[in-house]
Amino acid sequence: MKQQIYWHTTVNMPGEEHATTPLPSTVDVAVIGGGYTGLSAARTLAKRGIKVAVLEAETIGWGASSRNGGMTLTGLKPAMQTVIKRYGRDLAKQLFQISVDSVDTVERVVKEENIDCGFKRYGHLFVATKPNHFDYFHDEVEFMATEFNHNVRVVSPSELKDEIGSTIYHGGIVDEVSGGLNPAQYVAGLARAAENAGASLHARARVTHLTRRGTRFFIQTERGNLEAENVLVGTSGYTGSVTKKLQRKIIPIGSFIIATERLSDELANELSPKNRMIFDSMHYLNYFRLWDNRMIFGGRAAFFPENKNTIARSADILRREMIRVYPQLKDAKIDYVWGGTLDFAFDMMTHVGEIDGIYYSLGYAGHGVAMASHLGKTVAEAMLAGNIKEHPFAKFDFPGVPLGLYNGFPWFLPFAGAWHKILDWIE
Ligand SMILES: Cc1cc2nc3c(=O)[nH]c(=O)nc-3n(C[C@H](O)[C@H](O)[C@H](O)COP(=O)(O)OP(=O)(O)OC[C@H]3O[C@@H](n4cnc5c(N)ncnc54)[C@H](O)[C@@H]3O)c2cc1C
């Protein structure tokens, strides 16, 4: 088994060619972070004739955007009942609609830019890991139809075999609007699209210092300085101390994936006859789908971000979990394992806005394939229009932790991990 991102073997990822592109001395907009958020923003801005530079610490697409499960999902991380309770019906409707529009955005960009990343509306399947979880599913379907005019479908335990070749679940919900893609192919295509539109992309250009004098930003990077009128931050789970106020609001959480060897057509079809994007109802959730007859199986196996140790440990945990779901895979070879870092806000919501004149879009909580693509675009548009406060995702508080108890190092993750395990046990 290789500790390598499987998706990277399927495409020519952007590489060191962007490490030598000279930094412009001034730009209209400097974008920090070369993932879906940054590239989508850069494409949007460059298409409108704005001079934009994407500054990426590693290589373009290096972050979560080329490491994820490729699930292009509707919905937000918190349950929509919770979202209504917190923000009221009207805003909740707008927020949910944005999640649906986000999938449309991915579909449209893939088509317009001719990105060969296998995007298709496979639909997602949410499976109940306990009988009492399934008890809520009928209410949930009715709630989504009446409150959000969004039609999803209950799959009873007896119908589940048409959806998934596993017998451990107690029913499910199918949403046909969601899609799936190959994330590395998608981010590589998005990078090409941003460049074609006129954006300049700069790898190995970690931003180390950011100051504002008057209306201009002075930006130091590892390989030179530049000035910008505006700055947009799309650093997700890799947000660092250069934007300290944002770092203190984001919890970086590791997520890990294994990819099996290529399975026979017959076995692949048995495991997931409709090729759904599948995830379960646990706090320590598993998510999985097929790609090119490989089972791509992910989970929050270790809470801490990726390194050689957390990846190795996660490989064993994920393999055990995969065989628990699919005993048919007990002899399947695991070819690849890798990890990446997710970004969670303390309220599990996505947040966009402006802080000290710096625009940001962060906190995707595992929903960034669609949302980062869409919000990168809409935050860039709001920046141009000067109306970011009107953006629905800017209309509620972006909470931090009082008394300076959190400085960006998630010391509480082992406790949070243990707490999630307890919740999974008792709920
Ligand atoms: C294992 C895993 C599985 C996931 N599965 C799914 C899924 O199936 N569906 C889904 O919707 N979402 C999923 N996600 C989440 C999704 O991948 C992210 O929400 C999305 O990619 C975020 O995109 P982004 O552009 O905001 O950030 P990223 O792609 O993480 O890019 C941020 C970039 O910022 C750069 N950076 C940081 N600091 C600096 C600096 N100072 N200077 C310059 N550059 C800097 C980093 O190097 C990084 O490349 C998953 C994430 C992981 C890790």
The ligand as an ORCA input file, in Angstrom:
! r2SCAN-3c Opt
* xyz 0 1
  C      -9.921     13.706      2.984
  C     -10.950     14.740      2.647
  C     -12.152     14.335      2.062
  C     -13.120     15.287      1.739
  N     -14.240     14.872      1.063
  C     -15.132     15.794      0.627
  C     -16.230     15.402     -0.180
  O     -16.363     14.234     -0.575
  N     -17.133     16.360     -0.548
  C     -16.983     17.676     -0.180
  O     -17.820     18.503     -0.542
  N     -15.902     18.085      0.533
  C     -14.972     17.187      0.929
  N     -13.861     17.593      1.603
  C     -13.682     19.049      1.835
  C     -13.200     19.788      0.586
  O     -12.138     19.095      0.005
  C     -12.769     21.200      0.995
  O     -13.839     21.832      1.666
  C     -12.382     22.066     -0.202
  O     -11.432     21.421     -1.003
  C     -11.844     23.410      0.296
  O     -11.271     24.095     -0.797
  P     -10.410     25.385     -0.516
  O      -9.967     25.909     -1.830
  O     -11.159     26.330      0.356
  O      -9.162     24.868      0.347
  P      -7.940     23.914     -0.012
  O      -8.156     23.122     -1.219
  O      -7.593     23.189      1.246
  O      -6.789     24.940     -0.361
  C      -6.241     25.810      0.607
  C      -4.825     26.115      0.155
  O      -4.344     27.239      0.902
  C      -2.931     27.112      0.928
  N      -2.405     28.010      1.963
  C      -2.585     27.964      3.288
  N      -1.924     28.988      3.892
  C      -1.315     29.692      2.907
  C      -0.482     30.859      2.895
  N      -0.116     31.492      4.009
  N      -0.034     31.313      1.698
  C      -0.390     30.703      0.538
  N      -1.161     29.579      0.496
  C      -1.625     29.094      1.667
  C      -2.706     25.645      1.230
  O      -1.411     25.229      0.842
  C      -3.825     24.985      0.405
  O      -3.369     24.473     -0.822
  C     -12.889     16.671      1.986
  C     -11.683     17.079      2.558
  C     -10.721     16.130      2.891
  C      -9.427     16.591      3.489
*
